[in-house]
Amino acid sequence: MTRTEAKRAKEQRAYNRAATVAVSVVVMCLALAAGVKVNSLRRKQAVYEERVRVLNEQVQAEEERAEALEQYRIYITTKEYIEKTAKEKLGLVNPDEILLKPEQ
């Protein structure tokens, strides 16, 4: 091998090393960017999961409330409720009842 060939081979090895280092740096930068994005997405997912949990609890509470309101709606149509309300608010009594008022 002549000097010029040896010099050319040395330059080629230096170029290959530089290219390898450049590719390695680019790959590491991409891996770092992907890691940061994955971490960001995991945090967002945790926030969304918490939000879903809270909303599910609210849905459950509203379903229970709707059931209670339905039971109350049924109750207020009963004779028992009507009599109780008439006694409490209007002071009415059944014909066979005697009303006793405390002396003041």
C-alpha positions in Angstrom: 0.0 0.0 0.0 1.3 3.4 -0.9 1.2 6.4 1.2 -1.8 8.0 -0.5 -3.8 4.8 -0.2 -2.9 4.6 3.5 -3.9 8.2 3.9 -7.2 7.6 2.1 -7.9 4.5 4.3 -7.2 6.6 7.4 -9.6 9.3 6.2 -12.2 6.7 5.4 -12.0 5.2 9.0 -12.3 8.7 10.5 -15.3 9.4 8.3 -16.9 6.1 9.4 -16.3 6.9 13.0 -17.8 10.3 12.7 -20.8 8.9 10.9 -21.2 6.2 13.6 -21.1 8.9 16.3 -23.6 11.1 14.5 -26.0 8.3 14.0 -25.6 7.3 17.6 -26.3 10.8 18.8 -29.4 11.0 16.6 -30.7 7.7 17.9 -30.1 8.7 21.5 -31.9 12.0 20.9 -34.9 10.2 19.4 -34.9 7.7 22.3 -34.8 10.6 24.8 -37.6 12.4 23.0 -39.7 9.2 22.9 -39.1 8.7 26.6 -40.2 12.2 27.5 -43.3 11.8 25.4 -44.2 8.4 26.9 -43.8 9.9 30.4 -46.0 12.8 29.4 -48.6 10.5 28.1 -48.6 8.4 31.2 -49.2 11.5 33.3 -52.1 12.4 31.1 -53.5 8.9 31.3 -53.4 9.0 35.1 -55.2 12.3 35.1 -57.9 10.9 32.7 -58.3 7.8 34.7 -58.9 9.9 37.9 -61.4 12.0 36.0 -63.2 8.8 34.8 -63.3 7.5 38.3 -64.8 10.8 39.7 -67.3 10.9 36.9 -68.3 7.3 37.5 -68.8 8.1 41.2 -71.0 11.1 40.1 -73.0 8.9 37.8 -73.5 6.3 40.6 -74.6 9.1 43.0 -77.1 10.5 40.4 -78.5 7.0 39.8 -79.0 6.5 43.5 -80.6 10.0 43.7 -82.9 9.2 40.8 -84.0 6.0 42.5 -84.7 7.8 45.7 -86.7 10.4 43.8 -88.7 7.7 42.1 -89.4 6.1 45.5 -90.5 9.5 46.8 -92.7 10.1 43.8 -94.4 6.8 44.4 -94.7 7.6 48.2 -96.4 11.0 47.7 -99.2 9.3 45.7 -100.1 7.0 48.6 -103.0 7.6 50.9 -100.7 7.5 53.9 -98.7 10.5 52.7 -101.9 12.5 51.9 -103.3 11.9 55.4 -100.0 12.7 57.1 -99.7 16.0 55.1 -103.3 16.9 55.8 -102.8 16.3 59.5 -99.5 18.1 59.8 -100.1 21.1 57.5 -103.8 21.6 57.6 -104.7 20.2 61.0 -107.3 17.8 59.6 -108.3 14.6 61.3 -110.3 11.5 60.2 -114.0 11.4 61.3 -113.3 8.7 63.9 -110.3 10.6 65.5 -110.4 13.0 68.4 -108.1 16.0 68.3 -106.5 16.8 71.6 -104.7 20.1 71.9 -102.4 20.8 74.8 -103.4 23.7 77.1 -101.1 26.6 77.0 
